[in-house]
Amino acid sequence: MNLKQKIFDDMKSAMKAGDVLKRETLRMLDAMIKNTEIEKMKKEEGLNDEEVQTVIARAIKQRKDSVEQYAKGGRPELADKEKKEITILSGYLPEQMSENKVREIVKETISQLGATSKAEIGKVMGPIMGQLKGQADGNLVRKIVEEELE
């Protein structure tokens, strides 16, 4: 079963179970997937699992930004709702790498490329993100790269 079908099946299960938060979160995700299919002109064949994971990662990033904004705005109840949505969405992504494992890969890539200064962050980020796509948060990777190139 592909990821898109699993999301749809889980949405139906949430409807039957009366789980409003999960149902609404998966409906939003389904809409994002359909919009992406239209943008990429893949309405007929649909997105593959990797493309669906990219959509999920984008949705999670939006939720994280919202949590930050709600926390600044003094709306902890809305921030909590967004955090719960992040938890639901994260269940559809591959397991995230630990910070230590990411740090190992960053160090290895930096030594392979011979990067020595912060000016070379872009040169290092490209290959690392290609290798870690969907397995690590880009902000975490960037933070570790900056620390290693100090």
DRENDODO-434160 format. One line per field, with one value per residue (C-alpha): residue number from 1; x, y, z. Coordinates in Angstrom, 1 decimal, always signed. Example, Ala and Ser with C-alpha at 12.3 -4.5 7.8 and 13.67 -1.06 7.14 Angstrom:
n	1,2 $
xx	+12.3,+13.7 $
yy	-4.5,-1.1 $
zz	+7.8,+7.1 $
END
This chain:
n	1,2,3,4,5,6,7,8,9,10,11,12,13,14,15,16,17,18,19,20,21,22,23,24,25,26,27,28,29,30,31,32,33,34,35,36,37,38,39,40,41,42,43,44,45,46,47,48,49,50,51,52,53,54,55,56,57,58,59,60,61,62,63,64,65,66,67,68,69,70,71,72,73,74,75,76,77,78,79,80,81,82,83,84,85,86,87,88,89,90,91,92,93,94,95,96,97,98,99,100,101,102,103,104,105,106,107,108,109,110,111,112,113,114,115,116,117,118,119,120,121,122,123,124,125,126,127,128,129,130,131,132,133,134,135,136,137,138,139,140,141,142,143,144,145,146,147,148,149,150 $
xx	+0.0,+1.4,+1.6,-1.2,-3.6,-2.5,-3.3,-6.7,-7.5,-6.4,-8.6,-11.6,-10.8,-10.5,-14.0,-15.5,-13.8,-14.9,-11.3,-11.8,-8.2,-6.8,-9.6,-9.1,-5.3,-5.4,-8.0,-5.7,-2.8,-5.0,-5.8,-2.2,-1.3,-4.1,-2.9,+0.6,-0.6,-2.3,+0.8,+3.0,+0.4,+0.3,-3.5,-3.9,-0.9,-0.6,+2.5,+4.9,+5.8,+8.8,+6.8,+4.1,+6.8,+8.0,+4.4,+4.2,+7.6,+6.3,+3.1,+5.2,+7.4,+4.3,+3.0,+6.4,+6.3,+2.7,+3.7,+6.4,+4.0,+1.2,+3.7,+4.9,+1.3,+0.3,-2.0,-0.8,-4.0,-3.5,+0.2,-0.7,-3.2,-0.4,+2.0,-0.6,-0.9,+2.9,+2.8,+0.1,+1.9,+5.3,+3.8,+3.8,+7.5,+10.5,+12.1,+14.2,+18.0,+19.5,+21.5,+24.6,+24.2,+23.5,+26.7,+28.7,+27.5,+28.1,+31.7,+32.3,+31.0,+32.9,+36.2,+35.4,+34.7,+37.5,+35.3,+36.9,+34.9,+31.3,+31.4,+31.2,+27.9,+26.0,+28.7,+28.3,+24.5,+23.6,+25.2,+24.1,+20.5,+20.5,+21.7,+19.4,+16.3,+13.3,+15.5,+16.6,+15.2,+17.0,+17.3,+19.0,+21.4,+22.2,+22.8,+25.3,+27.0,+27.5,+28.9,+31.3,+32.5,+33.3 $
yy	+0.0,+3.4,+6.3,+8.3,+5.3,+4.8,+8.4,+8.1,+4.9,+6.4,+9.4,+7.1,+5.3,+8.6,+9.6,+6.3,+6.6,+10.2,+11.4,+15.0,+16.2,+13.3,+13.6,+17.3,+17.0,+14.2,+16.1,+19.1,+16.8,+15.2,+18.6,+19.6,+16.4,+17.0,+20.6,+19.4,+16.9,+19.6,+21.9,+19.1,+18.1,+14.5,+14.4,+11.1,+9.1,+10.8,+11.5,+8.8,+8.1,+10.4,+13.3,+12.7,+12.7,+16.1,+17.4,+16.0,+17.6,+20.9,+20.6,+19.8,+22.8,+25.0,+23.6,+24.3,+27.9,+28.2,+26.8,+29.5,+32.3,+31.1,+30.8,+34.4,+35.6,+34.1,+31.4,+28.2,+26.3,+26.8,+25.9,+22.7,+21.8,+22.4,+20.2,+17.4,+17.8,+17.6,+14.3,+12.9,+14.0,+12.7,+9.2,+9.2,+10.1,+7.7,+7.7,+10.8,+10.4,+11.2,+14.4,+12.3,+10.4,+13.6,+15.1,+12.1,+12.5,+16.2,+15.7,+13.1,+15.3,+18.3,+16.3,+14.8,+18.3,+19.9,+22.7,+25.0,+28.2,+29.3,+30.7,+27.1,+26.2,+26.0,+23.8,+21.3,+21.6,+20.4,+16.9,+16.4,+17.2,+15.0,+12.2,+12.8,+13.8,+13.1,+11.6,+14.8,+18.3,+20.9,+23.4,+20.8,+19.9,+23.6,+24.2,+21.3,+22.4,+25.9,+24.5,+22.2,+25.0,+27.5 $
zz	+0.0,-0.9,+1.5,-0.1,+0.3,+3.9,+4.7,+3.1,+4.9,+8.2,+7.5,+7.0,+10.3,+12.1,+10.8,+12.0,+15.4,+15.8,+16.2,+15.1,+15.3,+13.3,+10.8,+10.2,+10.1,+7.5,+5.5,+5.4,+4.3,+1.6,+0.3,+0.2,-1.7,-4.2,-4.7,-5.3,-7.8,-9.7,-9.5,-10.8,-13.4,-11.9,-11.3,-13.1,-11.8,-8.5,-6.4,-5.4,-1.8,-1.8,-3.1,-0.5,+2.2,+0.9,+1.2,+4.8,+5.7,+4.4,+6.5,+9.6,+9.0,+8.7,+12.0,+13.7,+12.5,+13.8,+17.2,+17.4,+16.4,+18.8,+21.7,+21.0,+20.7,+24.1,+22.6,+24.2,+23.4,+19.7,+20.0,+21.7,+18.9,+16.3,+18.3,+18.3,+14.5,+14.2,+16.1,+13.7,+10.6,+11.8,+11.9,+8.1,+7.7,+8.0,+11.4,+11.9,+12.5,+15.8,+16.2,+16.8,+13.5,+11.6,+13.1,+12.0,+8.4,+8.5,+9.7,+7.1,+4.3,+5.4,+5.4,+1.9,+0.5,+2.3,+3.6,+6.2,+6.6,+7.1,+3.5,+2.3,+4.1,+0.8,-0.7,+2.2,+2.7,-0.8,-0.7,+3.0,+2.4,-0.7,+1.5,+4.4,+2.5,+4.8,+7.5,+9.3,+9.7,+7.5,+10.4,+12.6,+9.7,+9.1,+12.8,+13.0,+9.7,+11.1,+14.4,+12.6,+10.2,+13.0 $
END
